[in-house]
Amino acid sequence: MKDKNLLVDIETKSLEELNSLANKIIDNLEKKSLEDFIEDYQVLIKLNNFIEKKFHQETRLISKKTKDRIDEIINNGKKTKKTIQKS
């Protein structure tokens, strides 16, 4: 598996697809000669680094969405409380 071919479309893949790809590379490493092993291992390291970055991006996005939603709920609660107090 060539580095260029692998890394062309990994940005569009989900974490599950990337994990599956990493598992396939690991399975193939067990069957390879030393030269092929080294090449595939380097690809696996790059893939692992990309998966880690993507995981952190997803985590930050989830945290931001959660915070925004909590802020929205709090703000709606304050508006409702003000409306009740005016009545």
trRosetta pair geometry for C-beta under 8 A, 3 or more apart (Angstrom, degrees):
i j d omega theta_ij theta_ji phi_ij phi_ji
1 5 6.6 -126 -171 75 69 117
1 6 5.6 66 158 -60 109 118
1 25 6.8 -88 40 -106 151 96
1 28 7.5 93 -9 90 117 165
1 40 6.2 78 44 -112 99 91
1 43 6.1 -164 98 109 106 173
2 5 4.5 82 68 10 94 106
2 6 6.7 -171 89 -9 47 89
3 6 5.9 -63 -147 39 27 109
3 7 5.9 5 168 -5 67 118
3 39 7.9 -116 -41 -176 96 87
3 42 7.3 -40 -82 108 121 105
3 43 5.3 -148 -95 -97 75 97
3 46 7.0 61 -141 37 104 159
4 7 6.5 -67 -136 44 22 98
4 8 6.6 43 160 -50 60 98
5 8 6.2 -42 -157 -1 26 117
6 10 6.7 25 152 -47 70 117
6 21 7.7 136 -152 176 103 134
6 43 5.6 80 40 -163 164 123
6 47 6.9 -69 156 -73 130 113
7 10 5.7 -48 -137 6 43 120
7 46 6.8 -44 -83 133 122 135
7 47 8.0 -134 -86 -79 81 75
7 50 7.8 174 -127 -52 90 156
9 12 5.4 -45 -175 35 80 111
9 13 6.8 89 131 -34 82 98
10 13 5.4 -52 -153 22 48 118
10 18 6.4 76 -160 -104 99 104
10 21 7.6 -125 -114 66 102 167
10 47 6.9 -144 -127 -124 155 83
10 50 5.8 45 128 134 139 157
11 50 7.9 -101 -80 -169 64 127
13 17 4.0 -121 -172 90 107 129
13 18 5.2 133 111 -54 123 82
13 21 7.3 16 163 -13 167 137
14 17 4.8 98 52 7 75 101
14 18 7.0 -139 96 -3 40 88
15 18 5.6 -55 -146 39 33 112
15 19 6.2 38 154 -23 66 106
15 51 6.7 100 -139 -151 78 89
15 54 6.2 -178 -86 115 88 120
15 55 6.2 88 -117 -84 131 80
15 58 6.8 -55 -45 -16 132 161
16 19 5.7 -53 -147 35 29 113
16 20 6.4 32 153 -19 63 105
17 20 5.6 -53 -149 35 32 113
17 21 6.4 35 151 -20 64 105
18 21 5.5 -52 -149 35 33 114
18 22 6.4 36 152 -20 65 103
18 47 6.7 178 -168 -178 95 98
18 50 7.1 -135 -147 102 140 103
18 51 4.8 170 136 -97 136 102
18 54 7.0 125 0 54 166 152
19 22 5.7 -51 -149 34 32 112
19 23 6.5 33 152 -19 64 104
19 51 6.9 107 -70 -136 66 141
20 23 5.7 -54 -150 35 32 112
20 24 6.6 35 151 -21 64 103
21 24 5.7 -51 -151 32 33 113
21 25 6.6 34 151 -19 65 103
21 47 6.6 -131 109 -160 113 145
22 25 5.7 -53 -151 34 34 112
22 26 6.5 35 151 -20 65 104
22 44 6.4 99 -142 -144 79 86
22 47 5.5 -180 -88 122 91 130
22 48 6.5 94 -122 -75 133 75
22 51 6.7 -27 -46 -40 141 153
23 26 5.6 -51 -148 35 34 113
23 27 6.4 36 153 -19 65 103
24 27 5.7 -53 -150 36 32 112
24 28 6.3 29 152 -16 65 107
25 28 5.7 -57 -148 40 32 110
25 29 6.4 43 151 -32 65 101
25 40 5.7 180 -165 179 96 104
25 43 6.5 -141 -138 97 144 108
25 44 4.8 177 126 -87 141 101
25 47 6.9 144 5 34 159 156
26 29 5.6 -46 -150 22 32 117
26 30 7.4 37 153 -22 59 97
26 44 6.9 102 -66 -126 70 142
27 30 6.2 -53 -167 22 35 112
27 31 7.5 13 147 -4 62 109
28 31 5.9 -70 -159 42 43 105
28 32 6.3 49 149 -41 75 111
28 40 6.2 -128 102 -157 112 159
29 32 5.7 -55 -144 19 35 119
29 37 5.6 84 -155 -135 80 80
29 40 5.4 -162 -87 103 85 130
29 41 6.3 85 -121 -71 130 81
29 44 7.2 -19 -57 -38 135 150
32 36 3.9 -127 -169 96 119 113
32 37 4.5 163 96 -66 117 72
32 40 6.2 165 -25 17 170 140
33 36 5.0 83 53 19 76 103
33 37 6.6 -131 96 -15 34 94
34 37 5.3 -54 -142 33 28 120
34 38 6.5 30 160 -22 63 101
35 38 6.2 -53 -154 29 28 108
35 39 6.8 22 152 -12 61 107
36 39 5.7 -57 -150 39 36 111
36 40 6.1 27 157 -11 70 111
37 40 6.1 -63 -145 44 25 104
37 41 5.9 29 156 -25 64 112
38 41 5.6 -55 -143 35 26 115
38 42 6.6 29 156 -20 62 103
39 42 6.0 -56 -155 31 28 110
39 43 6.8 26 149 -15 62 105
40 43 5.5 -52 -150 37 38 113
40 44 6.2 44 149 -24 67 104
41 44 5.4 -50 -148 34 33 116
41 45 6.6 38 151 -22 64 100
42 45 5.7 -48 -150 31 34 113
42 46 6.7 32 152 -15 63 103
43 46 5.7 -56 -152 38 34 110
43 47 6.2 34 150 -19 67 108
44 47 5.6 -54 -144 39 31 113
44 48 6.2 36 154 -23 65 105
45 48 5.6 -52 -147 34 29 114
45 49 6.5 31 154 -19 62 103
46 49 5.8 -53 -151 35 32 112
46 50 6.5 30 152 -17 64 106
47 50 5.7 -56 -150 37 32 111
47 51 6.3 35 152 -21 66 105
48 51 5.6 -51 -145 34 31 112
48 52 6.4 34 154 -21 63 105
49 52 5.7 -53 -150 34 31 113
49 53 6.5 30 153 -17 64 105
50 53 5.7 -54 -149 36 33 110
50 54 6.2 31 154 -17 67 108
51 54 5.8 -57 -145 40 30 110
51 55 6.1 35 154 -24 65 107
52 55 5.7 -52 -147 33 28 114
52 56 6.6 26 155 -16 62 105
53 56 5.9 -57 -151 37 31 109
53 57 6.4 33 151 -20 65 105
54 57 5.6 -51 -148 35 34 114
54 58 6.3 35 153 -19 65 105
55 58 5.8 -55 -149 37 30 111
55 59 6.3 32 152 -21 64 106
56 59 5.5 -51 -145 35 33 114
56 60 6.4 34 155 -19 65 104
57 60 5.8 -55 -149 36 30 110
57 61 6.3 31 152 -20 64 108
58 61 5.6 -55 -148 36 31 113
58 62 6.4 32 155 -19 65 105
59 62 5.8 -54 -148 36 30 110
59 63 6.3 30 153 -18 64 108
60 63 5.6 -56 -147 38 31 113
60 64 6.2 31 155 -20 66 106
61 64 5.8 -53 -145 36 30 110
61 65 6.3 28 156 -17 64 106
62 65 5.9 -55 -146 38 29 110
62 66 6.2 30 155 -20 64 108
63 66 5.7 -57 -147 37 28 112
63 67 6.3 28 155 -18 65 107
64 67 5.8 -55 -146 37 30 110
64 68 6.2 30 155 -19 65 107
65 68 5.7 -54 -145 38 30 112
65 69 6.2 30 155 -20 64 108
66 69 5.8 -56 -148 37 29 111
66 70 6.3 30 154 -19 65 106
67 70 5.7 -54 -147 36 31 111
67 71 6.3 32 154 -19 65 106
68 71 5.7 -54 -148 37 30 112
68 72 6.3 33 152 -22 64 106
69 72 5.5 -52 -148 34 32 115
69 73 6.5 32 152 -19 64 104
70 73 5.7 -54 -149 36 32 111
70 74 6.3 31 152 -18 65 106
71 74 5.7 -55 -146 38 31 111
71 75 6.2 29 156 -18 66 108
72 75 5.8 -56 -144 39 28 109
72 76 6.3 28 156 -18 64 107
73 76 5.8 -55 -146 38 29 110
73 77 6.3 33 152 -22 63 106
74 77 5.6 -56 -152 34 30 114
74 78 6.6 31 152 -20 65 103
75 78 5.7 -50 -149 33 34 111
75 79 6.5 35 152 -19 64 103
76 79 5.7 -52 -149 36 34 112
76 80 6.3 35 152 -19 65 106
77 80 5.7 -54 -146 37 31 112
77 81 6.2 33 154 -21 65 106
78 81 5.6 -53 -146 35 31 113
78 82 6.4 33 154 -19 64 105
79 82 5.8 -54 -150 36 30 111
79 83 6.4 32 152 -20 64 107
80 83 5.7 -55 -150 35 32 114
80 84 6.4 31 153 -19 65 105
81 84 5.8 -54 -149 35 31 111
81 85 6.4 30 153 -19 64 108
82 85 5.7 -56 -146 37 31 111
82 86 6.4 32 155 -22 65 106
83 86 5.9 -55 -150 32 29 111
83 87 6.9 33 153 -27 61 104
84 87 5.9 -54 -158 24 33 114
